[in-house]
Amino acid sequence: MRRKFRPHLTYANVMSTLAVFIALGGSSYAAVTISGSSLKGRSVSGAKLKRNTITGVEIKESRLGRVPRAALADRLGPSATQQLTQRCPSDTVAAAATCIEVRPRGSAPYGSAVLACRDLIRGSSPQRRLPTHNELTAALTQQVVEFAGDELTSNVYPSRTIPNGLDVLFITDRVGSVGLTTGDAAGAKNFRCVADATNQGEGS
């Protein structure tokens, strides 16, 4: 004759059930309740941090030390750093990210001036061109170049008086005041050339 099985609630049953709940829920409980104040100072190593998770929000930049190799930059003065980034031919000076000729070349019509600058190729130096209004104005206001009066720029517009002709913007003073002249022989003005700046000088 079979005997019916009737579960009995014993002390052992209760304790084993509690042990299972604690084992399953204990880690979640710890994750929720642990905060920064619960951690001992200097107790978490960098190796424990997930890669690429620290941002500028968490870092106080003023507390960061100098990168060791960056200290070498202090040995370079302003003239040395400029030579590393921009070197100009001997007849030019650096201004507005260009190398601009110190002296104007005399008077010429726009077309002749363009050709004169284009043909000035010396060794490995960059090809030269007429300066823009902004480039020439920057050089004049910085007083790094000589000025001999009205001077052509590369800024041109369709002529209002000559069919299929050009009107050329020219500078009238050291502060960049402008006028318009024709692109033919009648509109001849002083001109100078510029070259786009590089980190290589002529003959280097």
Summary of the structure (lengths in Angstrom):
residues: 204
radius of gyration: 38.4
end to end distance: 111.6
largest distance: 132.6
contacts: 461
relative contact order: 0.15
helix: 34%
strand: 19%
